[in-house]
Amino acid sequence: MKRFFNLVFRMIEFVERRPQAGVLEVGSATVDITPDQPVALAGQFHRRISQGRETRILASAVALEASEVGKVVEQSILISCDLLAIHTSVLESFREKLRPLLPEFDVRKVLVSATHTHTAPVTSESTEEAFICYPIPGKGVMRPRDYVSFLAGRLVEAALQAWRSRKPGGVSWTLGHAAVGENRRSVSSEGQACLYGDTSAPYFRHLEGGGDSGVETLFFWDANRRLKALAVNLACPSQEVEDRDVINADFWHDTRERLKDQLDAPELTVLGWCSAAGDQSPRLLVRKEAEARMTRLRGLSRQEELGRRISNAVLDTLEVARADIRMKIPFTHVVQELRLPPRKILEREYEAAKRYIAEKGGLKNPGNQVTTLLRMERGILKRFEEASSQPPYAVEVHVLRIGDVAIASNPFELFLNYGIQLKTRSKAQQTFLLQLTNGCGMYVPTAAAIAGGSYSAQPHVNKIGPEGGQMLVEQTIQTINSLFPEVRR
């Protein structure tokens, strides 16, 4: 492990520096990224072609620049998208288009995050990158490459609008609470984990981990202290309606609409950020009947109820935010590349892969899902047999200091325990975590989750494992804490 730590640290261009303070300028924009044709929907193993839309899907952007005595201190553009993930190919296409249009801005300092809705378009035709398990029809359906071209153009539009609308403003931050996500992995009396397992069964013993009810919000204001934009961070992916065959932004749509309505601010920009939540879900495993009754009596759908809870948590802290608006703040944005050790394939996982291939490999018409699983199981064999020559997994990580707040990104679906470590060990007054940002590294399970098994802790959907997850935590904490030199612990 020490060898890999040394490798990680050598690969980082890292300079500790005292963050400079500057007068803040804020810009914001919202653009529509809804396709105008049927598309293949991302997020499930089986093929789903959209049959219309229930909501629009959006990309929401905030641009920040701080300067002091005419000199730029720091710059950032933050974008949230109603998508399953941000594949590297999408990020590269977007940056390539943005770079010549915004020469005064370092395009590395753009964060593009996904809310993880499961009712948005597939954004890659690569089976390795997008985890596609099925062929996409050639007629009557918008190809992923065509949607990505459209998407990249809209992301450029969002970034340009936000950047060019910058004006003097301020920022504040708050903490509220709402019950949105809970651990989705049940554990049996024999210690076996199961994704969405039957918690009413006599063999059920406990959920594998805890939850995080925090709703952390950045408020962005203009010079007259009027609210321009919000960035809302919580530990739950937006997949309440994950199995539908329609375009739907999930609970972030309802959150945005309620906030705009309650604040009488139809032009308000709202960014939805998913914190470390690889083992979390809005899908209920506890109090199912009681929750359903309360939602029914309110006359709401479950999706609407989640939007109500999140928006209420934000609105509950509004006056606190208004009372502490900062116009001049320390502002730093660090971009790093980490190289993390790949997930180790266990011998039992190797043997299971061999058994599956022996059982299914000879089928004449295996179908899309079995074909995909065979491909993945063969990949497991290769990773096990070539373990000593597997290269490190490279990821782009961002760490920002905005006032007394830290923002840290990663491209994974990080299990909650890693996020709890990051929040508790950070020197920042408050730490925002953005997963599924500037890449798609799949799940990072804990050692306990791997021991329990089941989806999200299996090697097919893990690029890195607990060793790499801990290294990510350690380096991110080191970077965060270096940006708060005045804070002593």
N, C-alpha and C positions, 0 to 999 in steps of 0.2 A: 504493500500500500504506500509506503514511504517513497518508493520509486515513482509511482504515479503522481503523488503530490508534487515531487520535484519537477516532473514533466509538466504538470499543470502550471506551476508557477513560472517555469522557464518560458512557456509559450505566451505569457501575458506581458504586454508592454504597460507597465504600471508605475506611475509616479505619484507619490503622496504629495498633496498640495493643500494649502489652506484655501477653502472656497472663498471666492470673492463675492461681495455683495453688489447688487446693481438694482437700478430702478426698472420695474417690470413693465413690459408691454405684452398684451394678450390679444390674440385673434382666434376666431372660431368659425367652423363651417360644418354643415351637414349635407351629404349628397345621397341620392338614391342609388343603390346597387342592385335593384330588383331586375332580373332578366325579363325580357319582353317575349320570351318563347318558353316552351317546356324545357326543363333541364333534368339531368340525373341529380338526385339528392344525395348528399354525403352523410355518413354517420351510421349506416347499417350494413350488414353483410349482404343482404338481398337488394335487388335492384328496385329502386323507386323512381318513377318519372313524375315530375310535378304535374298535378291536375289543377292548375290555377294557383292563386295566392290568397291567404287569409290576412296577411299584413305585408307591408313593404319591408324590405331589409335595407339597412342604412350603413353608411360609413360616417363616423362623427370625428371631427378633428379639432384639436386645440394647438395653437402655435404660441410659443413662449420665447421671449428674448429679454435679457437683462443687460443694461449698459450703465456705465459710470463715466461721467465727464466725456461723453461722446464716444467712448470706447466700448465695444461689445464685450460683455463678460461671458455670456453663454447663450446658447440657442437650443431649442428642441421643438419637434412636432410630434404630437401624440395622436394616434388614430385608433379608433375601436371599430371593428367590423362585425356585422351579424353574419358570421361564417363559422364553419366547423373548426377550421385551422388556417394558419398562414403558412403555406408551403414556401420553401426557399425560392422556387421558380417564380412565384407570384411576387415576392419581395424584390427579387432581382429585376424583373420586368418593370415594376413600379419605379424603383430607384433609377434605372436606366432612362426612363422617360422623364423623370423629375429633374435629374442632374442638370441638363442644359437650360432648363427653364428657370432654375433657381440657383444661379452660380454663386451667389453670396451665402448660400447655406450648405453645410456639410451634410450630405444625404445619409451618412451613417447615423446621424442623430435623429432619425425617424423611428419611432416605435409603432409597429402595426400589430394590433392584438385581435384575437378572435374571441367572441362570446361563447363559442362552442355550441351554437344552435345546430340541431340535427335535421333541420328543414331548410337548408340553403344549398346552393349548387356545389357539385364536385368541381374542384379547381385544379385538377391535374389529371393527365391521362397516363401517368407513370404508375404501374402497379406497385412499385416500391415506395414511391412518395405518397400516393393518395390512398393506398390500401384498397384499390378497386377490386371487387370480387366478381364482376360481371361485365359483359359487353354492353356498350351504350348504343342504342339504335342509330343508324346512319341517317335516317330521314325523320323529319318532324320534331327533332330534339336538338337544342343548341349544344354544340360540342364544348367540352371543357376548355379547350384552347381558345375558342371564340369568346366564351364567357370571361376568361382570364384577360384577354385583350381589352374587352369592355371594362372589366373591373379595374385593371391597372390605370386606364384612362380616367376613371371616376376617382380613384385614389389620388391621382395627380391633381385633379380638379379640387378635391377636398383640401389637399395640402396647400395649393396655391391660394385658394380663397381664404383659408385660415391665416396663412403667412401675410398676405397682402392686406388683410383687415386689422393687423396689429395696431393697437392704440394703448396709451398708458392705462394701466389697470392694477389690480391687486389679486391676492390669493388668500384663502383661509382654508382650514381643514377641521374636520370633526369626526367623531366616532358615535355611531348609533348602533342599534341592534334589531335584528329581525330573524325569525326562524324561517330559513329558506331551504338550505341543504342539510342532509344528514348522511352519515356513513351508509354506504350501499352494500357492504359486504358482511353477510351474516356468518357466524361460526357455529358449527355443530358440536355435539358432545364429544365427538372424536377429534376435534380440532381442525376439521376441514372447513375451508371458507367457500362461500358460494355467492356470486354476484346476484343481488336481488333474491336471496334465498327466502324460503317460507318461514317467516318468524312466528307463525302460529303452530308450527310442527313441534311435537314433543321433544325432538332432538335439538331444537334451537337453544343456544346458551347465551350468546351475546353478539353485539355488533363488534366488528374487528377494531374499530377506532372511534374517536370522538368526532365532534363537529365544531364549527366556529360560527357564532351568530353575529359577528361584527359586520357592520356596514360602515365602511370608511369612505369619506367623501372629501374631494377637493372642490372648492367653490372658486370660480373665476369671475371677477367683477370688473366693470369699467371704472373710469376715473370718478364718476358720480356715484359709485357704490351700487350700481344696478347690476344684477346678476346676468352674466353672459353665457356661462357654461358650467357644467358639473361633470366630474369624473367619479363614478361610484364603484367601489371595490368590495366584492364579497366572495366568500369561499363556496361557490356553487356554479357549475356550468348551466347554461340556459337550455335544458333539454326536457322540459315538462311535456312537450308535444312531439317527442322525438320519433315516433313511429308513423306520423301522418305523411300523406303523399301530396303535400302542398308546400308552398313557400311561406314561412312563418318565422318571425324574429324571436318567437317565444316570449318569456316574461319580460325581456327588456323592452319590447314594444309597449306593453301595458305600463311598465314603470315610466317610460318617457312620456307617454300620453297623459298619465295622471299628474306628473310633475308639471308639465306644460299647462295643464288645466288648472291645477291648484295655485300655481304661481302667476296665472294669467300671462304667460310668456310663450306664445306660439313659436317664436324663433329660437327658443332655448336649445343649446347643443348639450346632449347628454351622452357621455361616454360610459359604456358598461365594461368593467374590468373584472375578469375572473381571477381570484386569488388561487393559491395552491389548493387544489380540489380534485386530484386524480381519483380519490376514493369517495367522493361526495356526489350527491344527486338530489334533485327536488322530489324524486319519486319516494313515496312514503313506505316505510317498513314498520313504523310504530304509530299507533293511534289512527289507523286508516279510517275506520268508521266514524270516529269522533271528528276528524278533520273534514271528512266528506260532508257530514251533517252541518258543520259550521259554515262551510263554503256554500252549501245549498241554501241555507237559511239567509245568507247574505245576498243570494241571487247572483252569485259569481261562478265562473269556471275556476278551476284550480290555477290556470295561467293568470287569470285576472287577480285572484287572491294573492299570488306571489308578487305581482306588480303593486298591489295595494300595500303589502307589508314593506316592501323595499322603499317605495315612495314615502310612506309614513315615517320610516326610520330616518330618511333624509330630511324631510320637512320638520321633524321634531328637533333637529339641530340647527335649523336655519338661522334663528336669532343669535345663537351662540357663534355661528360663523360670521354673521354680520357685525358682531361686536369686536372681532379680532381680525380685521382685514389688513394684510401686509402689502405695502406698495413697493418697499425696497427689501430685498431678501438675499441671503446667500443662495447661489444657484450654480450647480455643477452637474455636468452630464459626462459620465465615463462610459466608453464602449470597449468591451473586451472580447477576445476569443479565448474560450476555454477548450482544452482537449481532455476529455474524460474517458476513463476506462470503460470498455464495452461490458454489457451484462454477461456474467458467467453462466454458461449452460450447465445445469446439474446433470449428473449421470442418469438420474431417474427421468429427467426431461428428454434426454437423448434416447433412452430406451423406449419411452412412450412414442417418440417420433418414429422410430423404426417400426414399432408395432402398427402404427396408423398407416404407414406407407405399405407395409406388407398386406394389410387388410384391404386398403382402398386403391392401391397403385395399379392393379390389374383390371379395374372396372372399364368397360367399353364406353359407357356414357355417364361419366361421374357427375355431371352437372357443374354449374358455376362455383358453388360454395365448396364442394369437395375438391375441385380443381385448385381453387385458391388455397385451401388447407394443405393439400399435397405440396404445393409450391412452398408454403411456409415451413412445413415439416422438413422438407429437404434443405431449406435454409438453416434449420436448427442443427441438422447433421453436420453441415459444412461449418457452422460456427463452433461446434464442439470439437470437430476433428482438426480445425485450423486455429484453435484458441490462442496458441502462442504467437501467431502472426496477425491476429486481428488488430487493425489500427485503432487509435483513440477516436472517439466521436467528438467532432468539432462543433461547438455551439457559440452563438453570438449572445452575449449577456450585456444588459445595460443597467447601470446604477446611477440614479440622480439624487441630488440633494436640492430640495425646493423649500427654502425656509428651514423649519425644524423637522421636515418630513423627508423620509427616504422612499424612493421608488426603485424596486429591483425587478428585472424581467428575467424570464427563462422561456425556452420554447417547448417545455414539456407539459404533461399532465402530472403534476407533482403531487404525491400523496400528502395529505394534510400535515402529518407530523414534521415533514421538512419545513413547511411554512411556519409552523409554530416555533420551531427552532430559530428561524430567521427573524421572526417578530420579537421573540424574547431576548435574543442575544444582540439585537441591533441597538446602537447608541442613540438612534433617532427617537424623537418624541413619539413618532408614529411611523409605521412602515407599511407601505402599500406594495403588494406583490402582484405581478402581472405574468400569468402563465400563458402558454400558447401565443407567444409574442416573437415575431421575427424568426419563425421556423416552426417545425412540427416534429418534436423528438419523441412523441408517444409517451407512455406511462413510465413513471419512476416509482416503483413499489418499495415498501419497507421490507426488511428481512422477514418480519413476522408474516407479511402478506405472501411472500414467496413460499414460505413454509406451509401456509394454508392453501395455496393454489388458487385456481379459478381465474376467470378473465380479468385482465388488467394487471395481474401478477405473473402471467405466463410469458415466456421469452419471445413468443411471436410478436408481442406488442410492447416489448421493452428494448430500447436501444442501449440504455445503461441500467444498472441495478443499484442496490443500496450503497455500494462503494462509490460509484460515480455521483449518486445523489448527495452523499455526505460531503464529497469534495466540492460539489456545487455550492452547498451551504457554507462550507468553510471559506471558500474564496469570496463569495458574495458578502459574507459578514465582514471579512477583512476589508473589502472595498468600501462597504457602507461606513464602517467605523472610522476609516481613514478620512472620511469627509466630515466628521464631527470631532475634530481634534480638541475642541474646547470642553467636550463632555468627558468627565472622568468616571471610571467604573472601578 
